[in-house]
Amino acid sequence: MFDIIIRPLGQFLYWIYNTIAFENYGLALIIFTIIVRSAMIPLTLKQYKSSAEMQKVQPLLQEIQRKYANDKAKLNEEMMKLYQEHKINPAGGCLPLLIQMPILLSLWQAITKPLKYMLGFTATQLNSLAVESKIPINSAYSEINTITHFISSGQGSKVGNLNMFFPSHGFGINLGDIPTWHFNKIISEPKYAVLLLLPIIATLTTYLSVRMSMPKATTDKAANPMGNSMMYVSPIMTLLFSFQFPAGLALYWITGNVFAIVQQYYVNKYVLKKKEEVSK
């Protein structure tokens, strides 16, 4: 089902890698992320404005919740009436997230299965390579291991000379490797010490991104328990996932978070501030 999304994204990422990224996989992922996030700017701006409007009516919303605490039907009716009066869509902030999730999952598949989704290898071709390399085709990262095996043995033409998983094509690190927090492995293989930085940076930038996206008034935990919980849940989830997936996905998160931070700063300083001045 997801192939209809994964294949075009994988081929687009591969095109970036071969052209404007000069065969640097890390740069290709950064450019890919910026293009995707730029395309989502209209939806993201709508999300920011929706969140700001929700914050403005928060006192009225809390008053309705207190007044009709024992009458759920009336509570829902009054809340919908409030949203209609102020032209607010309570689900308006969810659309960018709903779009990002399939992109994230598709990118994960494209990164872990580049022969299938970037080069368009068939199941027959993949089976043949698995038999020849003796790498189980059903293992989690079999395609990355297969590519490394054939290129290292001087048979790169069998895998399309796909060299993106070599450190020289990814800022000095293999973005197909999975970061680890196991101390012994980090000591024995120094490359994992560098890879460890990616989950840490991804987690920190996720926290900053979520914090900046919250209106200033939401620092009151009692007033906005969901928003404050997201400020900690999102970074923790990012940290855990970063140790389960190839490092390229952590780089995608970092780039997306930095983009979101810059975008949020611009929105706070110019868009929302200007709107407040006009409404005064």
Secondary structure by P-SEA (a helix, b strand, c coil): caaaaaaaaaaaaaaaaaccccccaaaaaaaaaaaaaaaaaaaaaaaaaaaaaaaaaaaaaaaaaaaccccaaaaaaaaaaaaaaacccccccaaaaaaaaaaaaaaaaaaaccccccccccaaaaaaaaaaaccccccccaaaaaaaaaaaacccccccccccccccccccccccbbbbccaaaaaacaaaaaaaaaaaaaaaaaaaaaaaacccccccccccaaaaaaacaaaaaaaaaaaaccaaaaaaaaaaaaaaaaaaaaaaacaaaaaaaaac
